[in-house]
Amino acid sequence: MKRYVIVGNGIAAVGVIEGIRSRDIDGAIMVVSEEKYPVYGRPLISYYLEGKTDLAKMNYRPADFYEKNGCRVLYGKRAVALDAEKKTLSLDDGTALPYDELSVATGSRPFVPPFEGLDTVEKKFGFMTLDDATSLESALTPDARVLIVGAGLIGLKCAEGIKDRVGSITVTDLADRVLSSILDADCAGIVQKRLEDNGIAFLLGDSVARFDGGRATMKSGAVVPFDLLVLAVGVRANTELVKNAGGEVNRGIVVDKRMKTSLPSVYAAGDCAEGFDASIGQNRVIAILPNAYLQGRAAGVNMAGGDESRSDAIPMNAIGFFGLHIMTAGAYDGEMSEEKTENGVKRFFIRDGLLRGFILIGATERAGIYTALIREKTPLSSLDFDLTKKVASNLIFSLETRRKKFGSVV
Amino acid sequence: MKRVYVNEEWCLGCHLCEYNCAFANSGMKDMAFALKDKKIFPRIHVEGEDKITFAVSCRHCTDPLCVKSCIAGAISKKDGVVKIDRTKCVGCLTCVLVCPYGALAPGENGTMQKCELCLENACGEPACVTGCPNRAIVYEERGDGE
């Protein structure tokens, strides 16, 4: 009977568990969970603060998930060292867990730049975990002035989540636009306007020079008084366990397409891993939830003796602010083709006869049809792409392709 | 298992399937009362124009990407049927971004809805198929996929 150990208890860990159990129903699975909760949908923390979900509904799997899958979960324990030769994992309480196959699913942590005077700020928060969300919640007051450092996905979802529970929100970012990692300047402008229309203020292309209690002095000279500070500058993959064990680490833990690290019998998945990104043809951390599950799943299958590869992973995001939905996928290279529709803007990026990426603002209906064209590298010459730019439609495919899609088991 | 399949040559583009779907899932007894003068949110939709039309609903895929991508763990597959727990859904639309068939859409309250084959409403089998005047969609067994 194989002994499986999973370090981490997030979405990637669930993928690993379900991947293992798809092939091996007998092996013992041990999950090391630093957080004291069963797995929850991490991106839901902003929806929780907004009142769109609650703690019970945030459970990512039913209450009997671990029991049904024969897993033991060690809550509140941290893995401190990995010995890949002896095949043991040491925990912070001194125990050493022996394993046959191990998966690292340790996620990421906030990156906090060394701001001058940060230690003088009394109420400061990260925004990645449920504990972060509940601590922030307990500090919210109807007249609180909130300063959020970082206009990325995390900072802006936080702003939306707490908007109706505080007095004012200012978001600052070194970049000159919001969501700079996924949007171009024009699209970012549309999103920024929607946020401003809903009362969020911005200080972009600027950064904090120093904190002094409840005052932030910006590089531009502007002074921002605040009561609560949220730090959402960026994240760093938790790679130390593998790095210290002598495994190959770059920005994330380097894995092959089967999610195997350079260490024997050690796999990695999710936000801590740097796996293959088909949109650029090389390894990169793709820190999104679906990828965490799918990488975990592949790792689990392979740990249990199967053979599953992640060769078509691409970055993609579905995110919304105050009713404005945004979707992005792939790489923004090649020729840009823009479509303006009644409800929004679509930008497609086409190179060498392939759809390489897209940005959709407001007009997101049936966008998965576009995503599949990128993922499957479908030659646009084989279909009528122009027909589908305004509204995604299966009409672009040949009759034969449609017969397969809608007339057989898929 | 039985699924809904499309015979697009037979589709008249009449959109009756959309109305029957919306009515079946309304929980109401009177169709006119349920749908008249209201924007409907069916779980099947007719695509196409002029001569080519066809109805699209969930394929209940063997390997459903929506289930694996849902950020809330709201979509699951049981006995071959892909279902959504709308009380858990927060309306992020990640499922729309990944479904290659374009089979999911938000309902009236912004949470997602999808075809669940009418197995849990009063119809017991897909109302879209029952009401299709030309057998352009059928509910039958075609192969082994779970």
Interface residues (C-beta under 8 A of the other chain):
Chain A: G15 G41 P43 L44 Y47 K52 T53 K57 M58 N59 Y60 R61 L289 P290 Y293 L294 R297 M316 N317 A318 I319 G320 H325 M327 A329 T364 E365 R366 A367 G368 I369 T371 A372 A392 S393 N394 L395 L399 R402 R403 K405 F406 G407 S408 V409 V410
Chain B: R3 Y5 V6 N7 E8 E47 G48 E49 I52 F54 V56 R59 C61 T62 L65 K68 S69 I71 A72 G73 T87 K88 V90 G91 C92 L93 T94 C95 V96 L97 V98 C99 P100 Y101 G102 L104 A105 R142 G143 D144 G145
